[in-house]
Amino acid sequence: MQVVRAAVRDTDWMALQKREQLYKHFSQYYAADLLVEITEKTWQFVQAPTDLYTRAEVTAFSSVTIRQDNAVVTANISLIDLDTNNTEQGRGIFYLKLTASGWRIVKMEYIWQTMV
């Protein structure tokens, strides 16, 4: 699912300066309460003097189940430390809803496994 891959690897939000911009940006991936939660947590993150030294990538989709206007997608994810090249492997479970704007993530869970 393209929306999951795009949401995982997105870093364009780092250049946004206003909460409303974040909300609009994230609305291309997320919906419902998760959209509000991601916007608020990201707004708090960008207000602090921090840098992001990791890159996330979907390496594979291990399962996709679609039932009418709902979907559950399980993806293998790599989180790469850009300074050390250490990689953490994990799995993301994404719950999607088909909206008037397309598929949007309404819930997600991450399970991180190992450092390589």
Biopython code that builds the backbone (N, CA, C, O; Angstrom):
import numpy as np
from Bio.PDB.StructureBuilder import StructureBuilder

atoms = [
    (1, "MET", "N", (0.835, -1.178, 0.000)),
    (1, "MET", "CA", (0.000, 0.000, 0.000)),
    (1, "MET", "C", (0.883, 1.246, 0.000)),
    (1, "MET", "O", (1.705, 1.460, 0.891)),
    (2, "GLN", "N", (0.686, 2.024, -0.995)),
    (2, "GLN", "CA", (1.528, 3.206, -1.220)),
    (2, "GLN", "C", (1.470, 4.205, -0.058)),
    (2, "GLN", "O", (2.490, 4.797, 0.293)),
    (3, "VAL", "N", (0.300, 4.397, 0.534)),
    (3, "VAL", "CA", (0.172, 5.377, 1.614)),
    (3, "VAL", "C", (1.023, 4.975, 2.824)),
    (3, "VAL", "O", (1.573, 5.843, 3.502)),
    (4, "VAL", "N", (1.136, 3.689, 3.100)),
    (4, "VAL", "CA", (1.960, 3.210, 4.221)),
    (4, "VAL", "C", (3.433, 3.474, 3.920)),
    (4, "VAL", "O", (4.149, 4.027, 4.754)),
    (5, "ARG", "N", (3.878, 3.085, 2.742)),
    (5, "ARG", "CA", (5.283, 3.308, 2.377)),
    (5, "ARG", "C", (5.636, 4.795, 2.455)),
    (5, "ARG", "O", (6.684, 5.160, 2.986)),
    (6, "ALA", "N", (4.766, 5.643, 1.929)),
    (6, "ALA", "CA", (5.022, 7.088, 1.929)),
    (6, "ALA", "C", (5.027, 7.655, 3.349)),
    (6, "ALA", "O", (5.872, 8.488, 3.676)),
    (7, "ALA", "N", (4.102, 7.217, 4.187)),
    (7, "ALA", "CA", (4.039, 7.716, 5.562)),
    (7, "ALA", "C", (5.292, 7.330, 6.351)),
    (7, "ALA", "O", (5.811, 8.137, 7.122)),
    (8, "VAL", "N", (5.775, 6.110, 6.163)),
    (8, "VAL", "CA", (6.943, 5.627, 6.902)),
    (8, "VAL", "C", (8.193, 6.406, 6.517)),
    (8, "VAL", "O", (8.989, 6.755, 7.389)),
    (9, "ARG", "N", (8.379, 6.682, 5.253)),
    (9, "ARG", "CA", (9.640, 7.321, 4.847)),
    (9, "ARG", "C", (9.581, 8.843, 4.784)),
    (9, "ARG", "O", (10.597, 9.481, 4.509)),
    (10, "ASP", "N", (8.429, 9.433, 5.029)),
    (10, "ASP", "CA", (8.258, 10.885, 4.925)),
    (10, "ASP", "C", (9.120, 11.650, 5.940)),
    (10, "ASP", "O", (9.119, 11.346, 7.133)),
    (11, "THR", "N", (9.846, 12.641, 5.438)),
    (11, "THR", "CA", (10.573, 13.575, 6.305)),
    (11, "THR", "C", (10.284, 15.028, 5.918)),
    (11, "THR", "O", (10.869, 15.949, 6.488)),
    (12, "ASP", "N", (9.399, 15.231, 4.970)),
    (12, "ASP", "CA", (9.081, 16.589, 4.520)),
    (12, "ASP", "C", (8.494, 17.445, 5.644)),
    (12, "ASP", "O", (8.602, 18.671, 5.610)),
    (13, "TRP", "N", (7.878, 16.810, 6.629)),
    (13, "TRP", "CA", (7.284, 17.533, 7.756)),
    (13, "TRP", "C", (8.321, 18.338, 8.531)),
    (13, "TRP", "O", (7.967, 19.301, 9.212)),
    (14, "MET", "N", (9.587, 17.964, 8.439)),
    (14, "MET", "CA", (10.628, 18.641, 9.204)),
    (14, "MET", "C", (10.796, 20.103, 8.785)),
    (14, "MET", "O", (11.309, 20.909, 9.562)),
    (15, "ALA", "N", (10.377, 20.452, 7.580)),
    (15, "ALA", "CA", (10.532, 21.828, 7.083)),
    (15, "ALA", "C", (9.318, 22.704, 7.390)),
    (15, "ALA", "O", (9.334, 23.899, 7.095)),
    (16, "LEU", "N", (8.283, 22.136, 7.970)),
    (16, "LEU", "CA", (7.055, 22.894, 8.215)),
    (16, "LEU", "C", (7.147, 23.671, 9.520)),
    (16, "LEU", "O", (7.724, 23.195, 10.498)),
    (17, "GLN", "N", (6.580, 24.856, 9.525)),
    (17, "GLN", "CA", (6.749, 25.784, 10.644)),
    (17, "GLN", "C", (5.497, 25.992, 11.491)),
    (17, "GLN", "O", (5.574, 26.582, 12.569)),
    (18, "LYS", "N", (4.353, 25.518, 11.022)),
    (18, "LYS", "CA", (3.104, 25.769, 11.738)),
    (18, "LYS", "C", (2.334, 24.476, 11.944)),
    (18, "LYS", "O", (2.400, 23.558, 11.127)),
    (19, "ARG", "N", (1.610, 24.419, 13.038)),
    (19, "ARG", "CA", (0.797, 23.256, 13.373)),
    (19, "ARG", "C", (-0.198, 22.953, 12.243)),
    (19, "ARG", "O", (-0.402, 21.792, 11.886)),
    (20, "GLU", "N", (-0.808, 23.992, 11.688)),
    (20, "GLU", "CA", (-1.793, 23.809, 10.619)),
    (20, "GLU", "C", (-1.145, 23.197, 9.373)),
    (20, "GLU", "O", (-1.771, 22.403, 8.669)),
    (21, "GLN", "N", (0.099, 23.566, 9.109)),
    (21, "GLN", "CA", (0.814, 22.976, 7.973)),
    (21, "GLN", "C", (1.066, 21.491, 8.209)),
    (21, "GLN", "O", (0.931, 20.675, 7.297)),
    (22, "LEU", "N", (1.436, 21.150, 9.447)),
    (22, "LEU", "CA", (1.657, 19.745, 9.787)),
    (22, "LEU", "C", (0.371, 18.941, 9.606)),
    (22, "LEU", "O", (0.384, 17.852, 9.031)),
    (23, "TYR", "N", (-0.739, 19.490, 10.102)),
    (23, "TYR", "CA", (-2.023, 18.801, 10.001)),
    (23, "TYR", "C", (-2.370, 18.543, 8.535)),
    (23, "TYR", "O", (-2.748, 17.431, 8.167)),
    (24, "LYS", "N", (-2.242, 19.558, 7.716)),
    (24, "LYS", "CA", (-2.549, 19.406, 6.288)),
    (24, "LYS", "C", (-1.613, 18.389, 5.640)),
    (24, "LYS", "O", (-2.050, 17.544, 4.859)),
    (25, "HIS", "N", (-0.324, 18.474, 5.967)),
    (25, "HIS", "CA", (0.659, 17.549, 5.400)),
    (25, "HIS", "C", (0.334, 16.104, 5.796)),
    (25, "HIS", "O", (0.302, 15.217, 4.943)),
    (26, "PHE", "N", (0.097, 15.874, 7.080)),
    (26, "PHE", "CA", (-0.158, 14.516, 7.553)),
    (26, "PHE", "C", (-1.511, 13.971, 7.109)),
    (26, "PHE", "O", (-1.724, 12.759, 7.126)),
    (27, "SER", "N", (-2.425, 14.852, 6.713)),
    (27, "SER", "CA", (-3.738, 14.382, 6.282)),
    (27, "SER", "C", (-3.668, 13.571, 4.984)),
    (27, "SER", "O", (-4.642, 12.914, 4.616)),
    (28, "GLN", "N", (-2.533, 13.610, 4.292)),
    (28, "GLN", "CA", (-2.384, 12.766, 3.114)),
    (28, "GLN", "C", (-2.094, 11.310, 3.479)),
    (28, "GLN", "O", (-2.157, 10.426, 2.625)),
    (29, "TYR", "N", (-1.773, 11.065, 4.761)),
    (29, "TYR", "CA", (-1.476, 9.708, 5.233)),
    (29, "TYR", "C", (-2.438, 9.217, 6.304)),
    (29, "TYR", "O", (-2.801, 8.041, 6.326)),
    (30, "TYR", "N", (-2.849, 10.113, 7.190)),
    (30, "TYR", "CA", (-3.571, 9.723, 8.404)),
    (30, "TYR", "C", (-4.970, 10.327, 8.436)),
    (30, "TYR", "O", (-5.262, 11.297, 7.735)),
    (31, "ALA", "N", (-5.834, 9.731, 9.270)),
    (31, "ALA", "CA", (-7.195, 10.245, 9.449)),
    (31, "ALA", "C", (-7.621, 10.017, 10.898)),
    (31, "ALA", "O", (-6.964, 9.307, 11.660)),
    (32, "ALA", "N", (-8.725, 10.632, 11.245)),
    (32, "ALA", "CA", (-9.385, 10.457, 12.538)),
    (32, "ALA", "C", (-8.466, 10.903, 13.681)),
    (32, "ALA", "O", (-7.659, 11.819, 13.523)),
    (33, "ASP", "N", (-8.601, 10.245, 14.822)),
    (33, "ASP", "CA", (-7.841, 10.630, 16.013)),
    (33, "ASP", "C", (-6.335, 10.524, 15.795)),
    (33, "ASP", "O", (-5.568, 11.291, 16.376)),
    (34, "LEU", "N", (-5.908, 9.577, 14.960)),
    (34, "LEU", "CA", (-4.475, 9.413, 14.718)),
    (34, "LEU", "C", (-3.887, 10.640, 14.033)),
    (34, "LEU", "O", (-2.752, 11.016, 14.328)),
    (35, "LEU", "N", (-4.618, 11.267, 13.139)),
    (35, "LEU", "CA", (-4.147, 12.481, 12.488)),
    (35, "LEU", "C", (-3.896, 13.580, 13.510)),
    (35, "LEU", "O", (-2.878, 14.268, 13.445)),
    (36, "VAL", "N", (-4.801, 13.747, 14.437)),
    (36, "VAL", "CA", (-4.641, 14.768, 15.489)),
    (36, "VAL", "C", (-3.453, 14.418, 16.379)),
    (36, "VAL", "O", (-2.646, 15.286, 16.712)),
    (37, "GLU", "N", (-3.344, 13.152, 16.764)),
    (37, "GLU", "CA", (-2.254, 12.715, 17.649)),
    (37, "GLU", "C", (-0.882, 12.912, 16.994)),
    (37, "GLU", "O", (0.035, 13.444, 17.620)),
    (38, "ILE", "N", (-0.742, 12.486, 15.746)),
    (38, "ILE", "CA", (0.535, 12.629, 15.031)),
    (38, "ILE", "C", (0.885, 14.109, 14.882)),
    (38, "ILE", "O", (2.038, 14.498, 15.064)),
    (39, "THR", "N", (-0.104, 14.926, 14.552)),
    (39, "THR", "CA", (0.141, 16.363, 14.393)),
    (39, "THR", "C", (0.635, 16.966, 15.697)),
    (39, "THR", "O", (1.622, 17.702, 15.693)),
    (40, "GLU", "N", (-0.018, 16.676, 16.805)),
    (40, "GLU", "CA", (0.360, 17.258, 18.096)),
    (40, "GLU", "C", (1.737, 16.783, 18.557)),
    (40, "GLU", "O", (2.545, 17.586, 19.022)),
    (41, "LYS", "N", (2.005, 15.500, 18.433)),
    (41, "LYS", "CA", (3.317, 14.980, 18.850)),
    (41, "LYS", "C", (4.437, 15.543, 17.977)),
    (41, "LYS", "O", (5.519, 15.859, 18.473)),
    (42, "THR", "N", (4.179, 15.665, 16.700)),
    (42, "THR", "CA", (5.188, 16.221, 15.803)),
    (42, "THR", "C", (5.395, 17.699, 16.079)),
    (42, "THR", "O", (6.527, 18.181, 16.045)),
    (43, "TRP", "N", (4.320, 18.423, 16.352)),
    (43, "TRP", "CA", (4.424, 19.845, 16.682)),
    (43, "TRP", "C", (5.315, 20.022, 17.915)),
    (43, "TRP", "O", (6.171, 20.907, 17.929)),
    (44, "GLN", "N", (5.130, 19.204, 18.940)),
    (44, "GLN", "CA", (5.970, 19.271, 20.137)),
    (44, "GLN", "C", (7.430, 18.949, 19.793)),
    (44, "GLN", "O", (8.349, 19.587, 20.305)),
    (45, "PHE", "N", (7.631, 17.964, 18.932)),
    (45, "PHE", "CA", (8.983, 17.572, 18.545)),
    (45, "PHE", "C", (9.697, 18.707, 17.812)),
    (45, "PHE", "O", (10.852, 19.003, 18.119)),
    (46, "VAL", "N", (9.034, 19.343, 16.856)),
    (46, "VAL", "CA", (9.703, 20.379, 16.065)),
    (46, "VAL", "C", (9.907, 21.669, 16.853)),
    (46, "VAL", "O", (10.700, 22.517, 16.444)),
    (47, "GLN", "N", (9.212, 21.831, 17.968)),
    (47, "GLN", "CA", (9.405, 23.008, 18.807)),
    (47, "GLN", "C", (10.691, 22.922, 19.618)),
    (47, "GLN", "O", (11.231, 23.946, 20.036)),
    (48, "ALA", "N", (11.179, 21.720, 19.840)),
    (48, "ALA", "CA", (12.408, 21.517, 20.617)),
    (48, "ALA", "C", (13.614, 21.574, 19.677)),
    (48, "ALA", "O", (13.503, 21.220, 18.503)),
    (49, "PRO", "N", (14.762, 22.016, 20.189)),
    (49, "PRO", "CA", (15.967, 22.063, 19.349)),
    (49, "PRO", "C", (16.563, 20.661, 19.185)),
    (49, "PRO", "O", (17.474, 20.275, 19.917)),
    (50, "THR", "N", (16.039, 19.909, 18.223)),
    (50, "THR", "CA", (16.499, 18.544, 17.986)),
    (50, "THR", "C", (16.766, 18.336, 16.508)),
    (50, "THR", "O", (16.340, 19.125, 15.664)),
    (51, "ASP", "N", (17.468, 17.277, 16.214)),
    (51, "ASP", "CA", (17.710, 16.858, 14.845)),
    (51, "ASP", "C", (17.256, 15.412, 14.706)),
    (51, "ASP", "O", (17.197, 14.677, 15.692)),
    (52, "LEU", "N", (16.945, 15.018, 13.518)),
    (52, "LEU", "CA", (16.534, 13.650, 13.241)),
    (52, "LEU", "C", (17.685, 12.958, 12.527)),
    (52, "LEU", "O", (18.087, 13.374, 11.440)),
    (53, "TYR", "N", (18.211, 11.906, 13.134)),
    (53, "TYR", "CA", (19.374, 11.213, 12.583)),
    (53, "TYR", "C", (19.040, 9.810, 12.110)),
    (53, "TYR", "O", (19.924, 8.959, 12.013)),
    (54, "THR", "N", (17.770, 9.562, 11.817)),
    (54, "THR", "CA", (17.372, 8.242, 11.339)),
    (54, "THR", "C", (16.535, 8.371, 10.069)),
    (54, "THR", "O", (15.938, 9.409, 9.786)),
    (55, "ARG", "N", (16.519, 7.288, 9.329)),
    (55, "ARG", "CA", (15.673, 7.192, 8.141)),
    (55, "ARG", "C", (14.924, 5.869, 8.234)),
    (55, "ARG", "O", (15.520, 4.834, 8.535)),
    (56, "ALA", "N", (13.638, 5.901, 7.981)),
    (56, "ALA", "CA", (12.823, 4.687, 8.026)),
    (56, "ALA", "C", (12.434, 4.285, 6.613)),
    (56, "ALA", "O", (12.157, 5.132, 5.763)),
    (57, "GLU", "N", (12.418, 2.991, 6.381)),
    (57, "GLU", "CA", (12.063, 2.446, 5.067)),
    (57, "GLU", "C", (11.198, 1.201, 5.248)),
    (57, "GLU", "O", (11.467, 0.375, 6.120)),
    (58, "VAL", "N", (10.171, 1.071, 4.434)),
    (58, "VAL", "CA", (9.447, -0.194, 4.340)),
    (58, "VAL", "C", (10.269, -1.097, 3.438)),
    (58, "VAL", "O", (10.534, -0.752, 2.286)),
    (59, "THR", "N", (10.674, -2.252, 3.953)),
    (59, "THR", "CA", (11.475, -3.177, 3.152)),
    (59, "THR", "C", (10.618, -4.227, 2.462)),
    (59, "THR", "O", (11.010, -4.777, 1.433)),
    (60, "ALA", "N", (9.436, -4.506, 3.035)),
    (60, "ALA", "CA", (8.526, -5.480, 2.417)),
    (60, "ALA", "C", (7.174, -5.403, 3.105)),
    (60, "ALA", "O", (7.072, -5.006, 4.265)),
    (61, "PHE", "N", (6.157, -5.783, 2.383)),
    (61, "PHE", "CA", (4.834, -5.960, 2.972)),
    (61, "PHE", "C", (4.640, -7.445, 3.204)),
    (61, "PHE", "O", (4.719, -8.239, 2.267)),
    (62, "SER", "N", (4.386, -7.825, 4.450)),
    (62, "SER", "CA", (4.235, -9.249, 4.738)),
    (62, "SER", "C", (2.788, -9.707, 4.662)),
    (62, "SER", "O", (2.528, -10.895, 4.474)),
    (63, "SER", "N", (1.841, -8.785, 4.806)),
    (63, "SER", "CA", (0.444, -9.158, 4.584)),
    (63, "SER", "C", (-0.396, -7.909, 4.345)),
    (63, "SER", "O", (-0.134, -6.836, 4.890)),
    (64, "VAL", "N", (-1.405, -8.088, 3.519)),
    (64, "VAL", "CA", (-2.368, -7.031, 3.234)),
    (64, "VAL", "C", (-3.738, -7.694, 3.199)),
    (64, "VAL", "O", (-3.973, -8.615, 2.417)),
    (65, "THR", "N", (-4.636, -7.222, 4.048)),
    (65, "THR", "CA", (-6.002, -7.732, 4.085)),
    (65, "THR", "C", (-6.942, -6.561, 3.867)),
    (65, "THR", "O", (-6.911, -5.582, 4.614)),
    (66, "ILE", "N", (-7.779, -6.663, 2.841)),
    (66, "ILE", "CA", (-8.734, -5.599, 2.539)),
    (66, "ILE", "C", (-10.139, -6.178, 2.611)),
    (66, "ILE", "O", (-10.446, -7.192, 1.985)),
    (67, "ARG", "N", (-10.987, -5.509, 3.393)),
    (67, "ARG", "CA", (-12.401, -5.872, 3.505)),
    (67, "ARG", "C", (-13.221, -4.605, 3.337)),
    (67, "ARG", "O", (-13.288, -3.780, 4.249)),
    (68, "GLN", "N", (-13.834, -4.448, 2.200)),
    (68, "GLN", "CA", (-14.653, -3.289, 1.860)),
    (68, "GLN", "C", (-13.854, -2.006, 2.031)),
    (68, "GLN", "O", (-12.945, -1.749, 1.242)),
    (69, "ASP", "N", (-14.165, -1.189, 3.040)),
    (69, "ASP", "CA", (-13.467, 0.092, 3.204)),
    (69, "ASP", "C", (-12.470, 0.076, 4.355)),
    (69, "ASP", "O", (-12.104, 1.133, 4.869)),
    (70, "ASN", "N", (-12.024, -1.119, 4.769)),
    (70, "ASN", "CA", (-11.025, -1.272, 5.820)),
    (70, "ASN", "C", (-9.891, -2.161, 5.330)),
    (70, "ASN", "O", (-10.103, -3.074, 4.532)),
    (71, "ALA", "N", (-8.698, -1.888, 5.810)),
    (71, "ALA", "CA", (-7.551, -2.716, 5.446)),
    (71, "ALA", "C", (-6.603, -2.818, 6.637)),
    (71, "ALA", "O", (-6.522, -1.912, 7.466)),
    (72, "VAL", "N", (-5.893, -3.932, 6.704)),
    (72, "VAL", "CA", (-4.822, -4.122, 7.673)),
    (72, "VAL", "C", (-3.581, -4.504, 6.877)),
    (72, "VAL", "O", (-3.589, -5.465, 6.107)),
    (73, "VAL", "N", (-2.518, -3.735, 7.077)),
    (73, "VAL", "CA", (-1.276, -3.946, 6.346)),
    (73, "VAL", "C", (-0.161, -4.177, 7.354)),
    (73, "VAL", "O", (0.017, -3.395, 8.288)),
    (74, "THR", "N", (0.584, -5.250, 7.160)),
    (74, "THR", "CA", (1.759, -5.522, 7.986)),
    (74, "THR", "C", (2.989, -5.330, 7.111)),
    (74, "THR", "O", (3.107, -5.920, 6.037)),
    (75, "ALA", "N", (3.914, -4.484, 7.599)),
    (75, "ALA", "CA", (5.104, -4.147, 6.816)),
    (75, "ALA", "C", (6.362, -4.375, 7.637)),
    (75, "ALA", "O", (6.390, -4.106, 8.837)),
    (76, "ASN", "N", (7.395, -4.869, 6.984)),
    (76, "ASN", "CA", (8.714, -4.947, 7.595)),
    (76, "ASN", "C", (9.375, -3.585, 7.411)),
    (76, "ASN", "O", (9.343, -3.010, 6.323)),
    (77, "ILE", "N", (9.975, -3.077, 8.489)),
    (77, "ILE", "CA", (10.526, -1.725, 8.469)),
    (77, "ILE", "C", (11.965, -1.750, 8.970)),
    (77, "ILE", "O", (12.289, -2.451, 9.929)),
    (78, "SER", "N", (12.819, -0.977, 8.310)),
    (78, "SER", "CA", (14.183, -0.750, 8.777)),
    (78, "SER", "C", (14.297, 0.694, 9.228)),
    (78, "SER", "O", (13.862, 1.607, 8.526)),
    (79, "LEU", "N", (14.879, 0.899, 10.391)),
    (79, "LEU", "CA", (15.167, 2.225, 10.918)),
    (79, "LEU", "C", (16.684, 2.358, 10.931)),
    (79, "LEU", "O", (17.361, 1.685, 11.708)),
    (80, "ILE", "N", (17.215, 3.218, 10.080)),
    (80, "ILE", "CA", (18.659, 3.320, 9.872)),
    (80, "ILE", "C", (19.200, 4.564, 10.563)),
    (80, "ILE", "O", (18.727, 5.675, 10.321)),
    (81, "ASP", "N", (20.196, 4.371, 11.425)),
    (81, "ASP", "CA", (20.883, 5.492, 12.065)),
    (81, "ASP", "C", (21.842, 6.083, 11.033)),
    (81, "ASP", "O", (22.752, 5.401, 10.564)),
    (82, "LEU", "N", (21.639, 7.335, 10.688)),
    (82, "LEU", "CA", (22.433, 7.949, 9.608)),
    (82, "LEU", "C", (23.874, 8.243, 10.017)),
    (82, "LEU", "O", (24.729, 8.438, 9.153)),
    (83, "ASP", "N", (24.157, 8.280, 11.318)),
    (83, "ASP", "CA", (25.532, 8.500, 11.776)),
    (83, "ASP", "C", (26.341, 7.212, 11.813)),
    (83, "ASP", "O", (27.505, 7.193, 11.413)),
    (84, "THR", "N", (25.725, 6.134, 12.292)),
    (84, "THR", "CA", (26.466, 4.890, 12.508)),
    (84, "THR", "C", (26.144, 3.799, 11.493)),
    (84, "THR", "O", (26.865, 2.805, 11.403)),
    (85, "ASN", "N", (25.077, 3.974, 10.734)),
    (85, "ASN", "CA", (24.550, 2.959, 9.818)),
    (85, "ASN", "C", (23.997, 1.727, 10.520)),
    (85, "ASN", "O", (23.694, 0.729, 9.866)),
    (86, "ASN", "N", (23.859, 1.782, 11.869)),
    (86, "ASN", "CA", (23.190, 0.696, 12.569)),
    (86, "ASN", "C", (21.739, 0.664, 12.128)),
    (86, "ASN", "O", (21.131, 1.703, 11.872)),
    (87, "THR", "N", (21.196, -0.530, 12.042)),
    (87, "THR", "CA", (19.828, -0.695, 11.569)),
    (87, "THR", "C", (19.010, -1.451, 12.598)),
    (87, "THR", "O", (19.428, -2.493, 13.104)),
    (88, "GLU", "N", (17.860, -0.921, 12.893)),
    (88, "GLU", "CA", (16.907, -1.601, 13.753)),
    (88, "GLU", "C", (15.804, -2.135, 12.855)),
    (88, "GLU", "O", (15.244, -1.401, 12.041)),
    (89, "GLN", "N", (15.500, -3.402, 13.007)),
    (89, "GLN", "CA", (14.467, -4.046, 12.197)),
    (89, "GLN", "C", (13.193, -4.153, 13.011)),
    (89, "GLN", "O", (13.234, -4.386, 14.219)),
    (90, "GLY", "N", (12.086, -3.986, 12.359)),
    (90, "GLY", "CA", (10.832, -4.107, 13.060)),
    (90, "GLY", "C", (9.693, -4.383, 12.111)),
    (90, "GLY", "O", (9.873, -4.622, 10.917)),
    (91, "ARG", "N", (8.519, -4.340, 12.694)),
    (91, "ARG", "CA", (7.313, -4.597, 11.939)),
    (91, "ARG", "C", (6.303, -3.532, 12.303)),
    (91, "ARG", "O", (6.183, -3.152, 13.468)),
    (92, "GLY", "N", (5.587, -3.057, 11.326)),
    (92, "GLY", "CA", (4.507, -2.118, 11.560)),
    (92, "GLY", "C", (3.196, -2.737, 11.146)),
    (92, "GLY", "O", (3.097, -3.370, 10.095)),
    (93, "ILE", "N", (2.192, -2.552, 11.974)),
    (93, "ILE", "CA", (0.845, -2.995, 11.637)),
    (93, "ILE", "C", (0.010, -1.738, 11.473)),
    (93, "ILE", "O", (-0.123, -0.947, 12.406)),
    (94, "PHE", "N", (-0.546, -1.559, 10.297)),
    (94, "PHE", "CA", (-1.260, -0.343, 9.934)),
    (94, "PHE", "C", (-2.717, -0.689, 9.642)),
    (94, "PHE", "O", (-3.012, -1.592, 8.859)),
    (95, "TYR", "N", (-3.609, 0.036, 10.278)),
    (95, "TYR", "CA", (-5.041, -0.133, 10.069)),
    (95, "TYR", "C", (-5.515, 1.057, 9.247)),
    (95, "TYR", "O", (-5.340, 2.207, 9.650)),
    (96, "LEU", "N", (-6.114, 0.778, 8.098)),
    (96, "LEU", "CA", (-6.496, 1.828, 7.165)),
    (96, "LEU", "C", (-8.005, 1.853, 6.946)),
    (96, "LEU", "O", (-8.708, 0.854, 7.102)),
    (97, "LYS", "N", (-8.461, 3.035, 6.580)),
    (97, "LYS", "CA", (-9.865, 3.264, 6.253)),
    (97, "LYS", "C", (-9.901, 3.957, 4.897)),
    (97, "LYS", "O", (-9.119, 4.872, 4.636)),
    (98, "LEU", "N", (-10.810, 3.516, 4.041)),
    (98, "LEU", "CA", (-10.985, 4.170, 2.757)),
    (98, "LEU", "C", (-11.856, 5.404, 2.964)),
    (98, "LEU", "O", (-13.010, 5.292, 3.377)),
    (99, "THR", "N", (-11.305, 6.572, 2.679)),
    (99, "THR", "CA", (-12.021, 7.837, 2.839)),
    (99, "THR", "C", (-12.302, 8.429, 1.462)),
    (99, "THR", "O", (-11.908, 7.861, 0.443)),
    (100, "ALA", "N", (-12.973, 9.554, 1.439)),
    (100, "ALA", "CA", (-13.231, 10.249, 0.173)),
    (100, "ALA", "C", (-11.924, 10.667, -0.500)),
    (100, "ALA", "O", (-11.889, 10.861, -1.715)),
    (101, "SER", "N", (-10.848, 10.806, 0.281)),
    (101, "SER", "CA", (-9.536, 11.201, -0.251)),
    (101, "SER", "C", (-8.635, 10.012, -0.551)),
    (101, "SER", "O", (-7.503, 10.203, -0.996)),
    (102, "GLY", "N", (-9.101, 8.798, -0.322)),
    (102, "GLY", "CA", (-8.296, 7.602, -0.537)),
    (102, "GLY", "C", (-8.033, 6.886, 0.782)),
    (102, "GLY", "O", (-8.631, 7.214, 1.807)),
    (103, "TRP", "N", (-7.142, 5.916, 0.750)),
    (103, "TRP", "CA", (-6.804, 5.152, 1.951)),
    (103, "TRP", "C", (-6.035, 6.029, 2.930)),
    (103, "TRP", "O", (-5.114, 6.745, 2.538)),
    (104, "ARG", "N", (-6.418, 5.971, 4.218)),
    (104, "ARG", "CA", (-5.734, 6.716, 5.271)),
    (104, "ARG", "C", (-5.519, 5.794, 6.468)),
    (104, "ARG", "O", (-6.353, 4.942, 6.772)),
    (105, "ILE", "N", (-4.389, 5.981, 7.137)),
    (105, "ILE", "CA", (-4.040, 5.194, 8.319)),
    (105, "ILE", "C", (-4.811, 5.770, 9.511)),
    (105, "ILE", "O", (-4.757, 6.972, 9.769)),
    (106, "VAL", "N", (-5.527, 4.905, 10.233)),
    (106, "VAL", "CA", (-6.287, 5.360, 11.399)),
    (106, "VAL", "C", (-5.726, 4.806, 12.710)),
    (106, "VAL", "O", (-6.068, 5.278, 13.794)),
    (107, "LYS", "N", (-4.867, 3.807, 12.593)),
    (107, "LYS", "CA", (-4.216, 3.231, 13.772)),
    (107, "LYS", "C", (-2.952, 2.543, 13.296)),
    (107, "LYS", "O", (-2.900, 2.017, 12.184)),
    (108, "MET", "N", (-1.916, 2.549, 14.160)),
    (108, "MET", "CA", (-0.691, 1.836, 13.786)),
    (108, "MET", "C", (0.030, 1.373, 15.041)),
    (108, "MET", "O", (-0.074, 1.985, 16.104)),
    (109, "GLU", "N", (0.755, 0.290, 14.894)),
    (109, "GLU", "CA", (1.551, -0.282, 15.979)),
    (109, "GLU", "C", (2.909, -0.666, 15.409)),
    (109, "GLU", "O", (3.013, -1.120, 14.269)),
    (110, "TYR", "N", (3.952, -0.476, 16.218)),
    (110, "TYR", "CA", (5.300, -0.865, 15.804)),
    (110, "TYR", "C", (5.857, -1.870, 16.796)),
    (110, "TYR", "O", (5.654, -1.752, 18.004)),
    (111, "ILE", "N", (6.557, -2.853, 16.270)),
    (111, "ILE", "CA", (7.232, -3.851, 17.091)),
    (111, "ILE", "C", (8.680, -3.880, 16.616)),
    (111, "ILE", "O", (8.970, -4.363, 15.521)),
    (112, "TRP", "N", (9.590, -3.361, 17.445)),
    (112, "TRP", "CA", (11.006, -3.318, 17.072)),
    (112, "TRP", "C", (11.695, -4.543, 17.613)),
    (112, "TRP", "O", (11.442, -4.957, 18.744)),
    (113, "GLN", "N", (12.594, -5.146, 16.788)),
    (113, "GLN", "CA", (13.150, -6.434, 17.124)),
    (113, "GLN", "C", (14.622, -6.405, 17.485)),
    (113, "GLN", "O", (14.986, -6.819, 18.585)),
    (114, "THR", "N", (15.473, -5.933, 16.603)),
    (114, "THR", "CA", (16.913, -6.085, 16.827)),
    (114, "THR", "C", (17.678, -4.873, 16.332)),
    (114, "THR", "O", (17.208, -4.114, 15.485)),
    (115, "MET", "N", (18.861, -4.717, 16.880)),
    (115, "MET", "CA", (19.825, -3.754, 16.336)),
    (115, "MET", "C", (20.851, -4.567, 15.557)),
    (115, "MET", "O", (21.352, -5.579, 16.047)),
    (116, "VAL", "N", (21.162, -4.121, 14.345)),
    (116, "VAL", "CA", (22.134, -4.843, 13.505)),
    (116, "VAL", "C", (23.340, -3.943, 13.333)),
    (116, "VAL", "O", (24.302, -4.321, 12.665)),
]
sb = StructureBuilder()
sb.init_structure("model")
sb.init_model(0)
sb.init_chain("A")
sb.init_seg("    ")
for serial, (resi, resn, name, xyz) in enumerate(atoms, 1):
    if name == "N":
        sb.init_residue(resn, " ", resi, " ")
    sb.init_atom(name, np.array(xyz, "f"), 0.0, 1.0, " ", f" {name:<3s}", serial, name[0])
structure = sb.get_structure()
